[in-house]
Amino acid sequence: MRPIYFKKMTTALLIMAAVGMSSAHADDYCNGYEEGYKIGYKDTIRSPLDPMVPICTLPPISQLDQPERNYRDGYKQGYKEGTQKAKEQ
């Protein structure tokens, strides 16, 4: 009986830790995405006004201990999508 309880508790703790780490990863990624989207959009249509930024895309799986990389990945993706959106208009 005890090993099953221990196994369930360990699994629950691992899931909570993974969710917490992925949340921090997503925050860095989404901050970069938002900034990149705005810059890409404004550079393309030559406007000083910030566009409405959509909800950021899902971040790619990368190393969780490198927040600067997560931000940079988000920025690149946001810039690409912001540029595409501006060209559509």
KAKAPE-V35035 format. One record per pair of residues at least 4 apart in sequence whose ideal C-beta (glycine too) atoms are under 8 Angstrom apart, sorted by the first residue. I is the first residue (numbers start at 0). GAP is how many residues later the second one is. If there is no record, write none. Layout:
# KAKAPE-V35035
i=I gap=GAP
i=I gap=GAP
This chain:
# KAKAPE-V35035
i=0 gap=4
i=1 gap=4
i=2 gap=4
i=3 gap=4
i=4 gap=4
i=5 gap=4
i=6 gap=4
i=7 gap=4
i=8 gap=4
i=9 gap=4
i=10 gap=4
i=11 gap=4
i=12 gap=4
i=13 gap=4
i=14 gap=4
i=15 gap=4
i=16 gap=4
i=17 gap=4
i=18 gap=4
i=19 gap=4
i=20 gap=4
i=20 gap=43
i=21 gap=4
i=21 gap=42
i=22 gap=4
i=23 gap=4
i=23 gap=40
i=23 gap=43
i=24 gap=4
i=24 gap=34
i=24 gap=37
i=24 gap=39
i=24 gap=42
i=24 gap=45
i=25 gap=4
i=25 gap=30
i=25 gap=33
i=26 gap=4
i=27 gap=4
i=27 gap=39
i=27 gap=40
i=27 gap=42
i=27 gap=43
i=27 gap=46
i=28 gap=4
i=28 gap=27
i=28 gap=30
i=28 gap=41
i=28 gap=42
i=28 gap=44
i=28 gap=45
i=29 gap=4
i=29 gap=26
i=29 gap=29
i=29 gap=44
i=30 gap=4
i=30 gap=40
i=30 gap=43
i=31 gap=4
i=31 gap=38
i=31 gap=39
i=31 gap=40
i=31 gap=41
i=31 gap=42
i=31 gap=43
i=31 gap=44
i=31 gap=46
i=32 gap=4
i=32 gap=20
i=32 gap=23
i=32 gap=24
i=32 gap=41
i=32 gap=42
i=32 gap=44
i=32 gap=45
i=33 gap=4
i=33 gap=19
i=33 gap=22
i=33 gap=40
i=33 gap=44
i=34 gap=4
i=34 gap=40
i=34 gap=43
i=35 gap=4
i=35 gap=38
i=35 gap=39
i=35 gap=40
i=35 gap=41
i=35 gap=42
i=35 gap=43
i=35 gap=44
i=35 gap=46
i=36 gap=4
i=36 gap=14
i=36 gap=16
i=36 gap=17
i=36 gap=41
i=36 gap=42
i=36 gap=44
i=36 gap=45
i=36 gap=48
i=37 gap=4
i=37 gap=12
i=37 gap=13
i=37 gap=15
i=37 gap=40
i=37 gap=44
i=38 gap=4
i=38 gap=40
i=38 gap=43
i=39 gap=4
i=39 gap=38
i=39 gap=39
i=39 gap=40
i=39 gap=41
i=39 gap=42
i=39 gap=43
i=39 gap=46
i=40 gap=4
i=40 gap=6
i=40 gap=10
i=40 gap=41
i=40 gap=42
i=40 gap=44
i=40 gap=45
i=41 gap=4
i=41 gap=5
i=41 gap=6
i=41 gap=7
i=41 gap=8
i=41 gap=9
i=41 gap=40
i=41 gap=44
i=42 gap=40
i=43 gap=38
i=43 gap=39
i=43 gap=42
i=43 gap=43
i=44 gap=41
i=44 gap=44
i=50 gap=31
i=50 gap=34
i=50 gap=35
i=52 gap=25
i=52 gap=29
i=53 gap=27
i=55 gap=18
i=55 gap=21
i=55 gap=22
i=56 gap=20
i=56 gap=24
i=58 gap=11
i=58 gap=14
i=58 gap=15
i=59 gap=13
i=61 gap=4
i=61 gap=7
i=61 gap=8
i=61 gap=11
i=62 gap=6
i=63 gap=6
i=65 gap=4
i=66 gap=4
i=67 gap=4
i=68 gap=4
i=69 gap=4
i=70 gap=4
i=71 gap=4
i=72 gap=4
i=73 gap=4
i=74 gap=4
i=75 gap=4
i=76 gap=4
i=77 gap=4
i=78 gap=4
i=79 gap=4
i=80 gap=4
i=81 gap=4
i=82 gap=4
i=83 gap=4
i=84 gap=4
